[in-house]
Amino acid sequence: SNDTYIAGENLEFTVNTSENVTVDTTNGTPSIAITVGSSTKNATYVSGSGSSALTFRYTVESGLVDSDG
């Protein structure tokens, strides 16, 4: 949500699908791209395999600014 976050704070994102999804981490941890200001960062998969709600987490980095939320 539109707020002020500090470096080191975790932001969690839930991706909801119409069917259950099995996550395979054999070749690495899945991630989703998020935009923070003019930078693209990755939120990495945390949990939800076997369900229709997958959770991803991004840890706020120092020095990033996003003026439009």
CHARMM-style PDB file with segment names, atoms N, HN, CA, C and O in Angstrom:
ATOM      1  N   SER     1       0.829  -1.186   0.000  1.00  0.00      PROA
ATOM      2  CA  SER     1       0.000   0.000   0.000  1.00  0.00      PROA
ATOM      3  C   SER     1       0.874   1.250   0.000  1.00  0.00      PROA
ATOM      4  O   SER     1       2.072   1.179   0.274  1.00  0.00      PROA
ATOM      5  N   ASN     2       0.285   2.358  -0.300  1.00  0.00      PROA
ATOM      6  HN  ASN     2      -0.688   2.416  -0.522  1.00  0.00      PROA
ATOM      7  CA  ASN     2       0.994   3.635  -0.345  1.00  0.00      PROA
ATOM      8  C   ASN     2       1.351   4.040   1.078  1.00  0.00      PROA
ATOM      9  O   ASN     2       0.478   4.416   1.860  1.00  0.00      PROA
ATOM     10  N   ASP     3       2.636   3.962   1.411  1.00  0.00      PROA
ATOM     11  HN  ASP     3       3.345   3.657   0.775  1.00  0.00      PROA
ATOM     12  CA  ASP     3       3.080   4.229   2.771  1.00  0.00      PROA
ATOM     13  C   ASP     3       4.574   4.519   2.727  1.00  0.00      PROA
ATOM     14  O   ASP     3       5.189   4.464   1.661  1.00  0.00      PROA
ATOM     15  N   THR     4       5.151   4.822   3.864  1.00  0.00      PROA
ATOM     16  HN  THR     4       4.652   4.867   4.730  1.00  0.00      PROA
ATOM     17  CA  THR     4       6.598   4.984   3.977  1.00  0.00      PROA
ATOM     18  C   THR     4       7.159   3.747   4.645  1.00  0.00      PROA
ATOM     19  O   THR     4       6.712   3.345   5.719  1.00  0.00      PROA
ATOM     20  N   TYR     5       8.149   3.147   3.994  1.00  0.00      PROA
ATOM     21  HN  TYR     5       8.513   3.473   3.121  1.00  0.00      PROA
ATOM     22  CA  TYR     5       8.764   1.929   4.509  1.00  0.00      PROA
ATOM     23  C   TYR     5      10.242   2.193   4.765  1.00  0.00      PROA
ATOM     24  O   TYR     5      10.850   3.039   4.109  1.00  0.00      PROA
ATOM     25  N   ILE     6      10.811   1.476   5.711  1.00  0.00      PROA
ATOM     26  HN  ILE     6      10.317   0.789   6.244  1.00  0.00      PROA
ATOM     27  CA  ILE     6      12.211   1.675   6.053  1.00  0.00      PROA
ATOM     28  C   ILE     6      13.052   0.499   5.554  1.00  0.00      PROA
ATOM     29  O   ILE     6      12.550  -0.609   5.367  1.00  0.00      PROA
ATOM     30  N   ALA     7      14.344   0.768   5.342  1.00  0.00      PROA
ATOM     31  HN  ALA     7      14.752   1.669   5.493  1.00  0.00      PROA
ATOM     32  CA  ALA     7      15.261  -0.274   4.888  1.00  0.00      PROA
ATOM     33  C   ALA     7      15.210  -1.455   5.845  1.00  0.00      PROA
ATOM     34  O   ALA     7      15.222  -1.282   7.063  1.00  0.00      PROA
ATOM     35  N   GLY     8      15.152  -2.650   5.284  1.00  0.00      PROA
ATOM     36  HN  GLY     8      15.142  -2.790   4.294  1.00  0.00      PROA
ATOM     37  CA  GLY     8      15.094  -3.869   6.074  1.00  0.00      PROA
ATOM     38  C   GLY     8      13.689  -4.371   6.345  1.00  0.00      PROA
ATOM     39  O   GLY     8      13.510  -5.504   6.793  1.00  0.00      PROA
ATOM     40  N   GLU     9      12.681  -3.535   6.076  1.00  0.00      PROA
ATOM     41  HN  GLU     9      12.826  -2.614   5.713  1.00  0.00      PROA
ATOM     42  CA  GLU     9      11.292  -3.940   6.295  1.00  0.00      PROA
ATOM     43  C   GLU     9      10.858  -4.881   5.175  1.00  0.00      PROA
ATOM     44  O   GLU     9      11.204  -4.670   4.012  1.00  0.00      PROA
ATOM     45  N   ASN    10      10.099  -5.921   5.529  1.00  0.00      PROA
ATOM     46  HN  ASN    10       9.818  -6.091   6.473  1.00  0.00      PROA
ATOM     47  CA  ASN    10       9.605  -6.878   4.542  1.00  0.00      PROA
ATOM     48  C   ASN    10       8.232  -6.467   4.033  1.00  0.00      PROA
ATOM     49  O   ASN    10       7.341  -6.129   4.812  1.00  0.00      PROA
ATOM     50  N   LEU    11       8.076  -6.501   2.710  1.00  0.00      PROA
ATOM     51  HN  LEU    11       8.800  -6.775   2.078  1.00  0.00      PROA
ATOM     52  CA  LEU    11       6.779  -6.272   2.078  1.00  0.00      PROA
ATOM     53  C   LEU    11       6.345  -7.595   1.480  1.00  0.00      PROA
ATOM     54  O   LEU    11       7.121  -8.226   0.762  1.00  0.00      PROA
ATOM     55  N   GLU    12       5.124  -8.030   1.757  1.00  0.00      PROA
ATOM     56  HN  GLU    12       4.494  -7.517   2.340  1.00  0.00      PROA
ATOM     57  CA  GLU    12       4.635  -9.290   1.234  1.00  0.00      PROA
ATOM     58  C   GLU    12       3.525  -9.050   0.227  1.00  0.00      PROA
ATOM     59  O   GLU    12       2.668  -8.185   0.407  1.00  0.00      PROA
ATOM     60  N   PHE    13       3.563  -9.839  -0.836  1.00  0.00      PROA
ATOM     61  HN  PHE    13       4.258 -10.543  -0.982  1.00  0.00      PROA
ATOM     62  CA  PHE    13       2.608  -9.756  -1.929  1.00  0.00      PROA
ATOM     63  C   PHE    13       1.966 -11.125  -2.109  1.00  0.00      PROA
ATOM     64  O   PHE    13       2.664 -12.138  -2.143  1.00  0.00      PROA
ATOM     65  N   THR    14       0.652 -11.162  -2.224  1.00  0.00      PROA
ATOM     66  HN  THR    14       0.085 -10.339  -2.196  1.00  0.00      PROA
ATOM     67  CA  THR    14      -0.052 -12.414  -2.475  1.00  0.00      PROA
ATOM     68  C   THR    14      -0.577 -12.394  -3.903  1.00  0.00      PROA
ATOM     69  O   THR    14      -1.280 -11.471  -4.314  1.00  0.00      PROA
ATOM     70  N   VAL    15      -0.221 -13.433  -4.645  1.00  0.00      PROA
ATOM     71  HN  VAL    15       0.350 -14.183  -4.310  1.00  0.00      PROA
ATOM     72  CA  VAL    15      -0.708 -13.605  -6.006  1.00  0.00      PROA
ATOM     73  C   VAL    15      -1.781 -14.685  -5.960  1.00  0.00      PROA
ATOM     74  O   VAL    15      -1.504 -15.826  -5.591  1.00  0.00      PROA
ATOM     75  N   ASN    16      -2.997 -14.325  -6.332  1.00  0.00      PROA
ATOM     76  HN  ASN    16      -3.222 -13.398  -6.631  1.00  0.00      PROA
ATOM     77  CA  ASN    16      -4.118 -15.266  -6.319  1.00  0.00      PROA
ATOM     78  C   ASN    16      -4.366 -15.782  -7.729  1.00  0.00      PROA
ATOM     79  O   ASN    16      -4.389 -15.014  -8.691  1.00  0.00      PROA
ATOM     80  N   THR    17      -4.549 -17.090  -7.839  1.00  0.00      PROA
ATOM     81  HN  THR    17      -4.529 -17.714  -7.058  1.00  0.00      PROA
ATOM     82  CA  THR    17      -4.812 -17.720  -9.133  1.00  0.00      PROA
ATOM     83  C   THR    17      -6.164 -18.425  -9.084  1.00  0.00      PROA
ATOM     84  O   THR    17      -6.726 -18.632  -8.008  1.00  0.00      PROA
ATOM     85  N   SER    18      -6.676 -18.788 -10.242  1.00  0.00      PROA
ATOM     86  HN  SER    18      -6.220 -18.619 -11.116  1.00  0.00      PROA
ATOM     87  CA  SER    18      -7.978 -19.455 -10.298  1.00  0.00      PROA
ATOM     88  C   SER    18      -7.878 -20.950  -9.996  1.00  0.00      PROA
ATOM     89  O   SER    18      -8.891 -21.610  -9.764  1.00  0.00      PROA
ATOM     90  N   GLU    19      -6.651 -21.481 -10.000  1.00  0.00      PROA
ATOM     91  HN  GLU    19      -5.828 -20.945 -10.189  1.00  0.00      PROA
ATOM     92  CA  GLU    19      -6.446 -22.896  -9.698  1.00  0.00      PROA
ATOM     93  C   GLU    19      -5.270 -23.039  -8.739  1.00  0.00      PROA
ATOM     94  O   GLU    19      -4.466 -22.118  -8.590  1.00  0.00      PROA
ATOM     95  N   ASN    20      -5.175 -24.192  -8.094  1.00  0.00      PROA
ATOM     96  HN  ASN    20      -5.828 -24.940  -8.215  1.00  0.00      PROA
ATOM     97  CA  ASN    20      -4.037 -24.453  -7.228  1.00  0.00      PROA
ATOM     98  C   ASN    20      -2.756 -24.548  -8.059  1.00  0.00      PROA
ATOM     99  O   ASN    20      -2.773 -25.058  -9.180  1.00  0.00      PROA
ATOM    100  N   VAL    21      -1.653 -24.057  -7.507  1.00  0.00      PROA
ATOM    101  HN  VAL    21      -1.639 -23.642  -6.597  1.00  0.00      PROA
ATOM    102  CA  VAL    21      -0.363 -24.036  -8.194  1.00  0.00      PROA
ATOM    103  C   VAL    21       0.672 -24.763  -7.331  1.00  0.00      PROA
ATOM    104  O   VAL    21       0.766 -24.526  -6.127  1.00  0.00      PROA
ATOM    105  N   THR    22       1.440 -25.645  -7.958  1.00  0.00      PROA
ATOM    106  HN  THR    22       1.363 -25.838  -8.936  1.00  0.00      PROA
ATOM    107  CA  THR    22       2.542 -26.301  -7.272  1.00  0.00      PROA
ATOM    108  C   THR    22       3.820 -25.594  -7.676  1.00  0.00      PROA
ATOM    109  O   THR    22       4.118 -25.480  -8.865  1.00  0.00      PROA
ATOM    110  N   VAL    23       4.571 -25.122  -6.709  1.00  0.00      PROA
ATOM    111  HN  VAL    23       4.329 -25.215  -5.743  1.00  0.00      PROA
ATOM    112  CA  VAL    23       5.808 -24.385  -6.970  1.00  0.00      PROA
ATOM    113  C   VAL    23       6.984 -25.356  -6.905  1.00  0.00      PROA
ATOM    114  O   VAL    23       7.151 -26.079  -5.923  1.00  0.00      PROA
ATOM    115  N   ASP    24       7.795 -25.365  -7.961  1.00  0.00      PROA
ATOM    116  HN  ASP    24       7.659 -24.778  -8.759  1.00  0.00      PROA
ATOM    117  CA  ASP    24       8.973 -26.223  -8.039  1.00  0.00      PROA
ATOM    118  C   ASP    24      10.213 -25.351  -7.864  1.00  0.00      PROA
ATOM    119  O   ASP    24      10.493 -24.497  -8.705  1.00  0.00      PROA
ATOM    120  N   THR    25      10.956 -25.559  -6.781  1.00  0.00      PROA
ATOM    121  HN  THR    25      10.728 -26.253  -6.098  1.00  0.00      PROA
ATOM    122  CA  THR    25      12.145 -24.757  -6.514  1.00  0.00      PROA
ATOM    123  C   THR    25      13.435 -25.488  -6.889  1.00  0.00      PROA
ATOM    124  O   THR    25      14.521 -25.099  -6.457  1.00  0.00      PROA
ATOM    125  N   THR    26      13.313 -26.550  -7.695  1.00  0.00      PROA
ATOM    126  HN  THR    26      12.431 -26.865  -8.046  1.00  0.00      PROA
ATOM    127  CA  THR    26      14.474 -27.329  -8.104  1.00  0.00      PROA
ATOM    128  C   THR    26      15.528 -26.461  -8.778  1.00  0.00      PROA
ATOM    129  O   THR    26      16.721 -26.639  -8.530  1.00  0.00      PROA
ATOM    130  N   ASN    27      15.116 -25.540  -9.610  1.00  0.00      PROA
ATOM    131  HN  ASN    27      14.148 -25.395  -9.811  1.00  0.00      PROA
ATOM    132  CA  ASN    27      16.046 -24.692 -10.363  1.00  0.00      PROA
ATOM    133  C   ASN    27      16.165 -23.292  -9.785  1.00  0.00      PROA
ATOM    134  O   ASN    27      16.525 -22.361 -10.506  1.00  0.00      PROA
ATOM    135  N   GLY    28      15.873 -23.123  -8.512  1.00  0.00      PROA
ATOM    136  HN  GLY    28      15.580 -23.879  -7.927  1.00  0.00      PROA
ATOM    137  CA  GLY    28      15.959 -21.814  -7.871  1.00  0.00      PROA
ATOM    138  C   GLY    28      14.625 -21.370  -7.326  1.00  0.00      PROA
ATOM    139  O   GLY    28      13.599 -22.014  -7.547  1.00  0.00      PROA
ATOM    140  N   THR    29      14.649 -20.268  -6.616  1.00  0.00      PROA
ATOM    141  HN  THR    29      15.482 -19.745  -6.437  1.00  0.00      PROA
ATOM    142  CA  THR    29      13.443 -19.730  -6.003  1.00  0.00      PROA
ATOM    143  C   THR    29      12.730 -18.807  -6.983  1.00  0.00      PROA
ATOM    144  O   THR    29      13.340 -17.863  -7.486  1.00  0.00      PROA
ATOM    145  N   PRO    30      11.459 -19.056  -7.265  1.00  0.00      PROA
ATOM    146  CA  PRO    30      10.709 -18.177  -8.161  1.00  0.00      PROA
ATOM    147  C   PRO    30      10.591 -16.764  -7.584  1.00  0.00      PROA
ATOM    148  O   PRO    30      10.667 -16.569  -6.371  1.00  0.00      PROA
ATOM    149  N   SER    31      10.406 -15.791  -8.464  1.00  0.00      PROA
ATOM    150  HN  SER    31      10.344 -15.949  -9.449  1.00  0.00      PROA
ATOM    151  CA  SER    31      10.226 -14.409  -8.028  1.00  0.00      PROA
ATOM    152  C   SER    31       9.283 -13.688  -8.978  1.00  0.00      PROA
ATOM    153  O   SER    31       9.019 -14.144 -10.090  1.00  0.00      PROA
ATOM    154  N   ILE    32       8.785 -12.548  -8.510  1.00  0.00      PROA
ATOM    155  HN  ILE    32       9.000 -12.177  -7.607  1.00  0.00      PROA
ATOM    156  CA  ILE    32       7.981 -11.671  -9.356  1.00  0.00      PROA
ATOM    157  C   ILE    32       8.653 -10.299  -9.366  1.00  0.00      PROA
ATOM    158  O   ILE    32       9.222  -9.861  -8.366  1.00  0.00      PROA
ATOM    159  N   ALA    33       8.576  -9.637 -10.507  1.00  0.00      PROA
ATOM    160  HN  ALA    33       8.114  -9.992 -11.319  1.00  0.00      PROA
ATOM    161  CA  ALA    33       9.159  -8.295 -10.636  1.00  0.00      PROA
ATOM    162  C   ALA    33       8.205  -7.265 -10.061  1.00  0.00      PROA
ATOM    163  O   ALA    33       6.998  -7.314 -10.299  1.00  0.00      PROA
ATOM    164  N   ILE    34       8.768  -6.321  -9.291  1.00  0.00      PROA
ATOM    165  HN  ILE    34       9.748  -6.282  -9.098  1.00  0.00      PROA
ATOM    166  CA  ILE    34       7.994  -5.188  -8.792  1.00  0.00      PROA
ATOM    167  C   ILE    34       8.760  -3.914  -9.152  1.00  0.00      PROA
ATOM    168  O   ILE    34       9.985  -3.936  -9.276  1.00  0.00      PROA
ATOM    169  N   THR    35       8.052  -2.831  -9.314  1.00  0.00      PROA
ATOM    170  HN  THR    35       7.057  -2.813  -9.213  1.00  0.00      PROA
ATOM    171  CA  THR    35       8.683  -1.564  -9.642  1.00  0.00      PROA
ATOM    172  C   THR    35       8.675  -0.666  -8.423  1.00  0.00      PROA
ATOM    173  O   THR    35       7.630  -0.420  -7.821  1.00  0.00      PROA
ATOM    174  N   VAL    36       9.871  -0.171  -8.062  1.00  0.00      PROA
ATOM    175  HN  VAL    36      10.720  -0.371  -8.551  1.00  0.00      PROA
ATOM    176  CA  VAL    36      10.023   0.764  -6.951  1.00  0.00      PROA
ATOM    177  C   VAL    36      10.685   1.997  -7.533  1.00  0.00      PROA
ATOM    178  O   VAL    36      11.872   1.977  -7.859  1.00  0.00      PROA
ATOM    179  N   GLY    37       9.911   3.083  -7.665  1.00  0.00      PROA
ATOM    180  HN  GLY    37       8.947   3.099  -7.400  1.00  0.00      PROA
ATOM    181  CA  GLY    37      10.440   4.270  -8.338  1.00  0.00      PROA
ATOM    182  C   GLY    37      10.744   3.922  -9.783  1.00  0.00      PROA
ATOM    183  O   GLY    37       9.853   3.506 -10.524  1.00  0.00      PROA
ATOM    184  N   SER    38      11.995   4.089 -10.188  1.00  0.00      PROA
ATOM    185  HN  SER    38      12.718   4.427  -9.586  1.00  0.00      PROA
ATOM    186  CA  SER    38      12.390   3.748 -11.557  1.00  0.00      PROA
ATOM    187  C   SER    38      13.181   2.445 -11.599  1.00  0.00      PROA
ATOM    188  O   SER    38      13.761   2.105 -12.631  1.00  0.00      PROA
ATOM    189  N   SER    39      13.209   1.712 -10.484  1.00  0.00      PROA
ATOM    190  HN  SER    39      12.738   1.989  -9.646  1.00  0.00      PROA
ATOM    191  CA  SER    39      13.964   0.461 -10.405  1.00  0.00      PROA
ATOM    192  C   SER    39      13.038  -0.750 -10.419  1.00  0.00      PROA
ATOM    193  O   SER    39      11.953  -0.721  -9.838  1.00  0.00      PROA
ATOM    194  N   THR    40      13.473  -1.805 -11.083  1.00  0.00      PROA
ATOM    195  HN  THR    40      14.355  -1.828 -11.555  1.00  0.00      PROA
ATOM    196  CA  THR    40      12.763  -3.077 -11.025  1.00  0.00      PROA
ATOM    197  C   THR    40      13.480  -3.966 -10.026  1.00  0.00      PROA
ATOM    198  O   THR    40      14.685  -4.194 -10.132  1.00  0.00      PROA
ATOM    199  N   LYS    41      12.732  -4.463  -9.057  1.00  0.00      PROA
ATOM    200  HN  LYS    41      11.753  -4.278  -8.971  1.00  0.00      PROA
ATOM    201  CA  LYS    41      13.260  -5.343  -8.014  1.00  0.00      PROA
ATOM    202  C   LYS    41      12.483  -6.643  -8.051  1.00  0.00      PROA
ATOM    203  O   LYS    41      11.435  -6.726  -8.691  1.00  0.00      PROA
ATOM    204  N   ASN    42      12.991  -7.662  -7.369  1.00  0.00      PROA
ATOM    205  HN  ASN    42      13.843  -7.595  -6.849  1.00  0.00      PROA
ATOM    206  CA  ASN    42      12.308  -8.955  -7.338  1.00  0.00      PROA
ATOM    207  C   ASN    42      11.830  -9.297  -5.939  1.00  0.00      PROA
ATOM    208  O   ASN    42      12.578  -9.193  -4.967  1.00  0.00      PROA
ATOM    209  N   ALA    43      10.571  -9.707  -5.854  1.00  0.00      PROA
ATOM    210  HN  ALA    43       9.964  -9.791  -6.644  1.00  0.00      PROA
ATOM    211  CA  ALA    43      10.025 -10.257  -4.628  1.00  0.00      PROA
ATOM    212  C   ALA    43      10.112 -11.773  -4.785  1.00  0.00      PROA
ATOM    213  O   ALA    43       9.621 -12.320  -5.773  1.00  0.00      PROA
ATOM    214  N   THR    44      10.728 -12.454  -3.826  1.00  0.00      PROA
ATOM    215  HN  THR    44      11.126 -12.009  -3.024  1.00  0.00      PROA
ATOM    216  CA  THR    44      10.952 -13.893  -3.947  1.00  0.00      PROA
ATOM    217  C   THR    44       9.838 -14.701  -3.287  1.00  0.00      PROA
ATOM    218  O   THR    44       9.208 -14.267  -2.323  1.00  0.00      PROA
ATOM    219  N   TYR    45       9.625 -15.871  -3.835  1.00  0.00      PROA
ATOM    220  HN  TYR    45      10.137 -16.223  -4.619  1.00  0.00      PROA
ATOM    221  CA  TYR    45       8.591 -16.785  -3.350  1.00  0.00      PROA
ATOM    222  C   TYR    45       8.866 -17.180  -1.911  1.00  0.00      PROA
ATOM    223  O   TYR    45      10.004 -17.470  -1.541  1.00  0.00      PROA
ATOM    224  N   VAL    46       7.799 -17.190  -1.092  1.00  0.00      PROA
ATOM    225  HN  VAL    46       6.874 -16.955  -1.393  1.00  0.00      PROA
ATOM    226  CA  VAL    46       7.910 -17.563   0.320  1.00  0.00      PROA
ATOM    227  C   VAL    46       7.076 -18.812   0.628  1.00  0.00      PROA
ATOM    228  O   VAL    46       7.554 -19.742   1.278  1.00  0.00      PROA
ATOM    229  N   SER    47       5.817 -18.821   0.152  1.00  0.00      PROA
ATOM    230  HN  SER    47       5.428 -18.065  -0.375  1.00  0.00      PROA
ATOM    231  CA  SER    47       4.945 -19.942   0.523  1.00  0.00      PROA
ATOM    232  C   SER    47       3.705 -19.998  -0.367  1.00  0.00      PROA
ATOM    233  O   SER    47       3.433 -19.096  -1.160  1.00  0.00      PROA
ATOM    234  N   GLY    48       2.960 -21.102  -0.200  1.00  0.00      PROA
ATOM    235  HN  GLY    48       3.181 -21.834   0.444  1.00  0.00      PROA
ATOM    236  CA  GLY    48       1.673 -21.232  -0.867  1.00  0.00      PROA
ATOM    237  C   GLY    48       1.575 -22.363  -1.865  1.00  0.00      PROA
ATOM    238  O   GLY    48       0.510 -22.573  -2.446  1.00  0.00      PROA
ATOM    239  N   SER    49       2.660 -23.102  -2.084  1.00  0.00      PROA
ATOM    240  HN  SER    49       3.525 -22.931  -1.612  1.00  0.00      PROA
ATOM    241  CA  SER    49       2.625 -24.193  -3.053  1.00  0.00      PROA
ATOM    242  C   SER    49       1.481 -25.146  -2.743  1.00  0.00      PROA
ATOM    243  O   SER    49       1.274 -25.522  -1.589  1.00  0.00      PROA
ATOM    244  N   GLY    50       0.742 -25.532  -3.767  1.00  0.00      PROA
ATOM    245  HN  GLY    50       0.910 -25.226  -4.704  1.00  0.00      PROA
ATOM    246  CA  GLY    50      -0.401 -26.420  -3.593  1.00  0.00      PROA
ATOM    247  C   GLY    50      -1.704 -25.689  -3.366  1.00  0.00      PROA
ATOM    248  O   GLY    50      -2.761 -26.309  -3.244  1.00  0.00      PROA
ATOM    249  N   SER    51      -1.631 -24.367  -3.310  1.00  0.00      PROA
ATOM    250  HN  SER    51      -0.773 -23.864  -3.410  1.00  0.00      PROA
ATOM    251  CA  SER    51      -2.839 -23.562  -3.090  1.00  0.00      PROA
ATOM    252  C   SER    51      -3.016 -22.574  -4.245  1.00  0.00      PROA
ATOM    253  O   SER    51      -2.223 -22.551  -5.187  1.00  0.00      PROA
ATOM    254  N   SER    52      -4.052 -21.774  -4.155  1.00  0.00      PROA
ATOM    255  HN  SER    52      -4.696 -21.793  -3.390  1.00  0.00      PROA
ATOM    256  CA  SER    52      -4.304 -20.754  -5.179  1.00  0.00      PROA
ATOM    257  C   SER    52      -3.825 -19.371  -4.735  1.00  0.00      PROA
ATOM    258  O   SER    52      -4.134 -18.373  -5.385  1.00  0.00      PROA
ATOM    259  N   ALA    53      -3.071 -19.306  -3.631  1.00  0.00      PROA
ATOM    260  HN  ALA    53      -2.820 -20.117  -3.103  1.00  0.00      PROA
ATOM    261  CA  ALA    53      -2.549 -18.033  -3.121  1.00  0.00      PROA
ATOM    262  C   ALA    53      -1.056 -18.198  -2.826  1.00  0.00      PROA
ATOM    263  O   ALA    53      -0.673 -18.852  -1.856  1.00  0.00      PROA
ATOM    264  N   LEU    54      -0.226 -17.597  -3.670  1.00  0.00      PROA
ATOM    265  HN  LEU    54      -0.537 -17.065  -4.458  1.00  0.00      PROA
ATOM    266  CA  LEU    54       1.224 -17.669  -3.500  1.00  0.00      PROA
ATOM    267  C   LEU    54       1.724 -16.378  -2.867  1.00  0.00      PROA
ATOM    268  O   LEU    54       1.306 -15.290  -3.264  1.00  0.00      PROA
ATOM    269  N   THR    55       2.606 -16.487  -1.895  1.00  0.00      PROA
ATOM    270  HN  THR    55       2.945 -17.370  -1.573  1.00  0.00      PROA
ATOM    271  CA  THR    55       3.143 -15.323  -1.194  1.00  0.00      PROA
ATOM    272  C   THR    55       4.591 -15.089  -1.615  1.00  0.00      PROA
ATOM    273  O   THR    55       5.404 -16.012  -1.658  1.00  0.00      PROA
ATOM    274  N   PHE    56       4.890 -13.811  -1.928  1.00  0.00      PROA
ATOM    275  HN  PHE    56       4.229 -13.062  -1.893  1.00  0.00      PROA
ATOM    276  CA  PHE    56       6.229 -13.382  -2.304  1.00  0.00      PROA
ATOM    277  C   PHE    56       6.651 -12.272  -1.356  1.00  0.00      PROA
ATOM    278  O   PHE    56       5.807 -11.545  -0.833  1.00  0.00      PROA
ATOM    279  N   ARG    57       7.975 -12.134  -1.127  1.00  0.00      PROA
ATOM    280  HN  ARG    57       8.661 -12.724  -1.551  1.00  0.00      PROA
ATOM    281  CA  ARG    57       8.465 -11.126  -0.176  1.00  0.00      PROA
ATOM    282  C   ARG    57       9.617 -10.325  -0.790  1.00  0.00      PROA
ATOM    283  O   ARG    57      10.501 -10.866  -1.455  1.00  0.00      PROA
ATOM    284  N   TYR    58       9.568  -9.018  -0.536  1.00  0.00      PROA
ATOM    285  HN  TYR    58       8.851  -8.579   0.004  1.00  0.00      PROA
ATOM    286  CA  TYR    58      10.654  -8.110  -0.920  1.00  0.00      PROA
ATOM    287  C   TYR    58      11.115  -7.389   0.336  1.00  0.00      PROA
ATOM    288  O   TYR    58      10.294  -6.880   1.100  1.00  0.00      PROA
ATOM    289  N   THR    59      12.431  -7.343   0.554  1.00  0.00      PROA
ATOM    290  HN  THR    59      13.098  -7.756  -0.066  1.00  0.00      PROA
ATOM    291  CA  THR    59      12.988  -6.610   1.685  1.00  0.00      PROA
ATOM    292  C   THR    59      13.462  -5.252   1.188  1.00  0.00      PROA
ATOM    293  O   THR    59      14.310  -5.171   0.300  1.00  0.00      PROA
ATOM    294  N   VAL    60      12.912  -4.186   1.764  1.00  0.00      PROA
ATOM    295  HN  VAL    60      12.223  -4.252   2.485  1.00  0.00      PROA
ATOM    296  CA  VAL    60      13.200  -2.816   1.335  1.00  0.00      PROA
ATOM    297  C   VAL    60      14.699  -2.525   1.465  1.00  0.00      PROA
ATOM    298  O   VAL    60      15.320  -2.785   2.496  1.00  0.00      PROA
ATOM    299  N   GLU    61      15.252  -1.979   0.388  1.00  0.00      PROA
ATOM    300  HN  GLU    61      14.748  -1.768  -0.450  1.00  0.00      PROA
ATOM    301  CA  GLU    61      16.666  -1.619   0.353  1.00  0.00      PROA
ATOM    302  C   GLU    61      16.849  -0.140   0.693  1.00  0.00      PROA
ATOM    303  O   GLU    61      15.967   0.679   0.436  1.00  0.00      PROA
ATOM    304  N   SER    62      17.972   0.182   1.258  1.00  0.00      PROA
ATOM    305  HN  SER    62      18.689  -0.484   1.467  1.00  0.00      PROA
ATOM    306  CA  SER    62      18.305   1.562   1.598  1.00  0.00      PROA
ATOM    307  C   SER    62      18.472   2.389   0.332  1.00  0.00      PROA
ATOM    308  O   SER    62      19.024   1.907  -0.657  1.00  0.00      PROA
ATOM    309  N   GLY    63      17.996   3.637   0.358  1.00  0.00      PROA
ATOM    310  HN  GLY    63      17.548   4.028   1.162  1.00  0.00      PROA
ATOM    311  CA  GLY    63      18.209   4.579  -0.736  1.00  0.00      PROA
ATOM    312  C   GLY    63      17.176   4.549  -1.839  1.00  0.00      PROA
ATOM    313  O   GLY    63      17.252   5.370  -2.753  1.00  0.00      PROA
ATOM    314  N   LEU    64      16.216   3.646  -1.802  1.00  0.00      PROA
ATOM    315  HN  LEU    64      16.153   2.979  -1.060  1.00  0.00      PROA
ATOM    316  CA  LEU    64      15.195   3.606  -2.838  1.00  0.00      PROA
ATOM    317  C   LEU    64      14.090   4.617  -2.537  1.00  0.00      PROA
ATOM    318  O   LEU    64      13.659   4.755  -1.393  1.00  0.00      PROA
ATOM    319  N   VAL    65      13.638   5.321  -3.574  1.00  0.00      PROA
ATOM    320  HN  VAL    65      13.988   5.209  -4.504  1.00  0.00      PROA
ATOM    321  CA  VAL    65      12.562   6.296  -3.419  1.00  0.00      PROA
ATOM    322  C   VAL    65      11.530   6.052  -4.503  1.00  0.00      PROA
ATOM    323  O   VAL    65      11.870   5.901  -5.676  1.00  0.00      PROA
ATOM    324  N   ASP    66      10.279   6.013  -4.107  1.00  0.00      PROA
ATOM    325  HN  ASP    66      10.003   6.136  -3.154  1.00  0.00      PROA
ATOM    326  CA  ASP    66       9.161   5.852  -5.035  1.00  0.00      PROA
ATOM    327  C   ASP    66       8.153   6.937  -4.717  1.00  0.00      PROA
ATOM    328  O   ASP    66       7.377   6.806  -3.770  1.00  0.00      PROA
ATOM    329  N   SER    67       8.155   8.000  -5.490  1.00  0.00      PROA
ATOM    330  HN  SER    67       8.786   8.106  -6.259  1.00  0.00      PROA
ATOM    331  CA  SER    67       7.348   9.169  -5.157  1.00  0.00      PROA
ATOM    332  C   SER    67       5.859   9.010  -5.460  1.00  0.00      PROA
ATOM    333  O   SER    67       5.056   9.822  -5.000  1.00  0.00      PROA
ATOM    334  N   ASP    68       5.466   7.978  -6.229  1.00  0.00      PROA
ATOM    335  HN  ASP    68       6.117   7.319  -6.603  1.00  0.00      PROA
ATOM    336  CA  ASP    68       4.050   7.838  -6.570  1.00  0.00      PROA
ATOM    337  C   ASP    68       3.389   6.611  -5.930  1.00  0.00      PROA
ATOM    338  O   ASP    68       2.299   6.210  -6.335  1.00  0.00      PROA
ATOM    339  N   GLY    69       4.042   6.028  -4.944  1.00  0.00      PROA
ATOM    340  HN  GLY    69       4.927   6.354  -4.614  1.00  0.00      PROA
ATOM    341  CA  GLY    69       3.430   4.906  -4.220  1.00  0.00      PROA
ATOM    342  C   GLY    69       3.479   3.631  -4.970  1.00  0.00      PROA
ATOM    343  OT1 GLY    69       3.001   2.607  -4.480  1.00  0.00      PROA
TER     344      GLY     69
END
